[in-house]
């Protein structure tokens, strides 16, 4: 298995997980799983209420990183995969609002887009370091 196919597999698993988590009712059991997000929200914003936004950012950072490392392309270009993830996150937020169980939030869509960009940028930096290390 090549690294690219590994990251594509990770991306596929993550996209299924994120889609499921976004479109299903938010069970009370997930509160313990949000401990890291609450900690980061408290640390960064001095307010644990932003844990949901941190969770969105982290989920889409993972998606963006996996897309970048998996060399996923949209319209023949890797950088358009960030745009695709942004639009996907916006569409999921919209669909979430239609379900009536959860609310669609513009700030969640912004956190999704920011996370996708950060993850993709992180993957780009990792690739550059790897390329530079191989050249030495």
N, C-alpha and C positions, 0 to 999 in steps of 0.2 A: 504494500500500500504506500503510495506516495504521500508526502505531506499535503499536497494540494487536495488529493481525494479525501484524506483524513479531515481536513478543515471543511470540505464540502459536506461531509457526513455530519460534522458538528453543527454546521449551519442548518442542515435539514432538521436535525433534532431540535435545535433552538427555535426555529420558525414554528414548528408544531407546538412546542411548549408555550411560547409567547402568545401564539394565536389562541390556544386553549385558555391560558390564564386571563387573557383580555376579554374573551367573549363569554366566559362562564361566570356565574355568580361568585362573589368573593366570599369563600368560606371563612369562618372564624378561626379555623386551624392555621391559616396562613399568617396569623399575627406573630407567631414565634419565628417564622421564616423571614420576617421583615426586620429582625433585630439589627442586622448589619445596616440596613437602609435607615432605620431610626437613629442608630449611632452616628452614621455619617451626616444625616440631616442636623442632628444636634451639634455635631462638631463644626460643620460648615456654616450653618445658618442660625445656630442657637435656637432651633425650633424643630422638634421631632415631627411636627405636622407635615413637614416636607418629605417625609419618608417615602410617600407614594411617588413623588417626582424623582427621587433618587433611584427608586426601584425601576421606574421606566427608563431612566438614563442608563443604568447598569445593564438592563436586559438588551437594550438596543446597542449598547457598546459591545456587548458580546456578539450580537448579530453582525455589527459592522466589522469587528475584528475577524470573525470567522469568514465573512464574505471577502475581506481583503486578503487574508492568508490563503483562502480557497481559490483566489483569483477569479471570483465570479464576475461575469460581464453582463451588462445590459446594453443593448444596441452596439455590441462590439467593444465597449469601453468599460474598464473596471471602475472608474470613478462614478459612472452613472448608477452603479449599484447602491451608492449612498442615496441618490435621488429616489431610486426604487424603494429602498427601505423607508425613507421619509414618507413617500406616498402611501406605502403599505401601513405604516403606523397611523397616518391620518385616516385612512379608510377603516382601520380597526376601531379607532376612537369613534368614528361616525356610527359604525355598526353597533358598537357597545351602547351608544345612546339610544338606538332604535329598539334594543332589547327590553328596555323599561326597568331592568333590574339594577343597572349601573348607569352612571352619567358619563357622557362624553365631555372631555375637558380640553380646551385649547392648550393649556399649559402642559398637559400630558403629551399631546402631539409635539409640542416644542421640545420636551424632554426626550422623546423618542428620536426626533431628528438630530438633536445635539449629541445624543449617545451614539447614534449610527455614524455621525461624522467623527467623533472622538475615537471610536473603535477602529474605524477604517484608517484614520490618521496614525493610530498606534501600530496597526499592522504594517503600514507603509514604512514607519520608522524601524520596526523590527526587520523588515526585509532589507532595508538599506544597510543596517548594521551587519546583517548576515552576509550580504554581498561584499561589503568592505572587509569583513573578517576572512572571507574566502580568498580575496585578492592579496592579502598579506602573507 
